[in-house]
Amino acid sequence: MQQVLISSCLMGMPVRYDGGSKHCLHPVIARWQEEGRLLWLCPESEGGLPTPRLAVEITSGASGIDVLRSHARVVDRDGNDVSAAFVRGADAAVKAATAAGIRVAVLKEGSPSCGSAWIADGSFTGVRVARDGVSAAALKAAGVQVFSENQLDEAAACLAEIERVEVASAGSAQLSRDRP
């Protein structure tokens, strides 16, 4: 059974920058939780950032992959560079996913770590841009399919397809071993 990496804040854990959570009460998450599929992780906490903490954004015009390549920074409202914590958190997410054989992740949209369709533009004005956060970019680079809490049906379909292919492959391998 495939596991799914999920942002801890979506599971109700108070790990967001403001000390809150974004608990997602979706039937897909409830089913996965009952099945024991979910591996909870907050990359920002794993990277060593406290809760609560100042809001942060990736510098203007950049994305998570730029931070991973040291071409951009993650800064708080006061201009303090917290890029190293974000990179450590992304590394922790990739290591956890790799260790568990995870191929699907559901991450919090809009987060400078977890955003997979959009993040803030770096101006601290609430403007959104179509870019990945740091951990989302790292997970994608590692071959993990990343979805947001707004794409749970798509994530479930992707997971079902992965498991269907695994079962079919296992069946074919068994048939090959059983032949004289």
WOFEN-V970114 format. One record per helix or strand of 2 or more residues. SS is the DSSP state (~ for helix, > for strand). FROM is the first residue (numbers start at 1). LEN is the number of residues. If there is no record, write none. Layout:
ss = {SS | SS}
from = {FROM | FROM}
len = {LEN | LEN}
This chain:
ss = {> | ~ | ~ | > | ~ | > | ~ | > | ~ | > | > | > | ~ | > | ~}
from = {4 | 8 | 27 | 38 | 43 | 56 | 64 | 74 | 83 | 104 | 119 | 128 | 134 | 145 | 149}
len = {4 | 4 | 9 | 4 | 4 | 3 | 5 | 3 | 18 | 4 | 2 | 2 | 8 | 4 | 30}
